[in-house]
Amino acid sequence: MIDLPWNFAAIPQYFLRFFPAALMTLQITALGIFVGLGLGFVAGMMRLSTYKLISLPSHFYIWVIRGTPLLLQLFIIYYGLAVIVSIPRLPAAVIALGIHNGAYIAEIFRGAVQSIERGQREAALSLGMTSWQSMKRIILPQAFRRAIPPLGNQFIIALKDSSLASTIAVRELLLRTRQVGSSQFMMMEMLIIAAVYYLMLTSVLTLITNRIEKNLSKSDRRN
């Protein structure tokens, strides 16, 4: 029998010790998603504008953020801006994650709005609605429904990207894993615990988005 160098029996002993770090990961993710949704919606609507003065800043924001790594953006916010303003670790991680996700969410919203048939907007205008009323009452409700699946995928990506907060010493799941693994000389065992937590969190997010998508599809059929 092969004598493995790992002590897998220690995993249950240490599993609950990672719970506070998992909550921190969830907190960073939730706040980052909240910021990203706000930025993404505004940037997505600006991107749809026919006025270049409005659409160009949004296009530039999306181009810069999607063209550079999240880790670089996090370092710029935490280390690069330190000469101007000192941002604590947790807010820096949330801001970086929110700005990063906002660029991708903006494209999700833009694509969802553009997927709505143009005839629906024209019909709303012919009924006397303004452009904003047709967008608010007709286009956006349908666009939000179509955006749910890609938004769910983006939320899962955001959860996994939150691990980069460990690079600026935010006490989230990956940093806790490295600390305990190094101090107890059980890196593989601690990595397995982290993997289980990430799988649990991503599974919950997937279930939530699937449930929302199913409920929306049921309401559409009733209508």
Secondary structure, DSSP 8 states (H G I E B T S, - for coil): ----S--GGGHHHHHGGGHHHHHHHHHHHHHHHHHHHHHHHHHHHHHH-S-HHHHHHHHHHHHHHHTS-HHHHHHHHHTGGGGT----HHHHHHHHHHHHHHHHHHHHHHHHHHTS-HHHHHHHHHTT--HHHHIIIIIHHHHHHHHHHHHHHHHHHHHHHGGGGGGGT--SHHHHHHHHHHHHT-HHHHHHHHHHHHHHHHHHHHHHHHHHHHHHHHHHHH-
